[in-house]
Amino acid sequence: MNVRIPLIELRRSVAPWAAAVVLLAALAFLHLLSGPWTRGTALWTAQWTSMAMWTRYPLVFLWPLAVGLGALQGLRDHRSRMPELLNSTPRPALHRAAALAGPTAFALVTAFALVVALGAVRVLAGDASYAHLGWLPISLVGALAPAAGALLGMGVARVLPSVLTPPVLAVGAFLLTSFLRQTTDGALPTSAVPNRLSLLSPTVAEARETLLTLSAPVHLGQALWFLGMAVTGLALSAAAGPRGRLLALAPLLAGGALAVLLFPSDPRGTYVLDRAAATQVCDGRVCVTAARGARLDRLAGPGEEALRLLRDALGDRAPVAVHEATLPRALGETPERSPGLLLVDFDDGAIDGARGEALTRALVAQGLAPVCRPRSDTESGTLSDAAAQSIGAAWVLGGEPRPLDGTMHRAEDQDAVARPVWEEFTALPAAEQRSRIGAMHAAAVSCSGDPIEALTGGAPR
């Protein structure tokens, strides 16, 4: 095979520039902008699945760029005023189209692959103990998307050779991806359009839950959709007349129809729990998911100590094991509850940022008064919750109440609420103190009252 022609086309085309734009824009988004991909358990380099998801997330604007740049490439012959000359040569039009499209598609796939490769290197350098190949289909479809978009843009530009074609296509593609975009306000991502239509978008929802992954029908449907798009773009670039151009639309329509039939109709069939990643791995009575097995050593000792202290404080009502929470939940939704278990969420800054004795204190606080109020992905309960937890931990561990680290509440604000309650609480007889600690625990576990009111003897809400 003569490789000189593709190499010449690669140098003469916009392919290197298109690849550079996609690569630099993706890296700038992931490294320079702040968002859910830069913090917590959903950090884009924390796990393989979250890395694959977050590298596809910027396709909401990268894919329109690829479409526009492909259209710009498709105008090359028109700008050179060569279509009639090229059409008079004996070389088949499909060969000429493939020689032009191949380098562009290759360059864009390479650019996306480099972003994924950088993420993979950083995942390997981190503490991700759960290795699997379930992330590969997510990234493979993501690499196919910009290449298919560029080929489609190239084909449309050959049919509509106007200087307005690239910007119009880019803006139209961006509006389409924005319209189809899924949001993660709920426990599962949703969109403003039917679920099957939203999956025609090359991007994915924000990866706030690292135990969720895309299902196999989604991978297959999106692969067929983008392959049909690529074939249509190539066929449009080679089509000579109106009939050929109409026939060129067949792969796009067929791929879209098959994809919509394969796509799940409900988000529950789109984003599914990775059961292997969610499997609990344990050290004694302390368990975390396989996806975060590297954190078990740090949690095991403080967890066992916290369980012992809670047993002394709460008796038979104390949790008997520490487990990582696994159920997806919406932002602002009450955290998962399970009788007899102290459930930890590593997105809770009070837990994730603590080590050693500080972690034992945070676990004791969570076991005595698990957060019940709706919270966001950056908040560890309300100010009242934080004050009640600090008082409970001080009562169990001894000493004065100390503000909890890792919450969004300032230390002075926590102390201002906790201090007067602590002074009133410690003035009570020991039996009454134990009774009120039990009442605080019951109110928090059942979500039937305010823990701080229980410590003051107030009636539950």
Sequence and secondary structure as in RCSB ss.txt:
>XXXX:A:sequence
MNVRIPLIELRRSVAPWAAAVVLLAALAFLHLLSGPWTRGTALWTAQWTSMAMWTRYPLVFLWPLAVGLGALQGL
RDHRSRMPELLNSTPRPALHRAAALAGPTAFALVTAFALVVALGAVRVLAGDASYAHLGWLPISLVGALAPAAGA
LLGMGVARVLPSVLTPPVLAVGAFLLTSFLRQTTDGALPTSAVPNRLSLLSPTVAEARETLLTLSAPVHLGQALW
FLGMAVTGLALSAAAGPRGRLLALAPLLAGGALAVLLFPSDPRGTYVLDRAAATQVCDGRVCVTAARGARLDRLA
GPGEEALRLLRDALGDRAPVAVHEATLPRALGETPERSPGLLLVDFDDGAIDGARGEALTRALVAQGLAPVCRPR
SDTESGTLSDAAAQSIGAAWVLGGEPRPLDGTMHRAEDQDAVARPVWEEFTALPAAEQRSRIGAMHAAAVSCSGD
PIEALTGGAPR
>XXXX:A:secstr
   HHHHHHHHHSSHHHHHHHHHHHHHHHHHHS SGGGSSTT TTTSHHHHHHHHHTTHHHHHHHHHHHHHHHHT
HHHHHT HHHHHTSSS HHHHHHHHHHHHHHHHHHHHHHHHHHHHHHHHHTT     STTHHHHHHHHHHHHHHH
HHHHHHHHHS  TTHHHHHHHHHHHHHHHH EE SSSS EESS HHHHTTSS       TTEEE HHHHHHHHHH
HHHHHHHHHHHHH  SHHHHHHHTHHHHHHHHHHHHHS SSHHHHEEE HHHH EEEETTEEEEGGGGGGHHHHH
HHHHHHHHHHHHHHGGGS SEEEE      TT      TTEEEE TTSHHHHT  HHHHHHHHHHHHHS   S  
 TT  S HHHHHHHHHHHHHHH S     TTSSS HHHHHHHHHHHHHHHHTS HHHHHHHHHHHHHHHHHT S 
HHHHHTT    
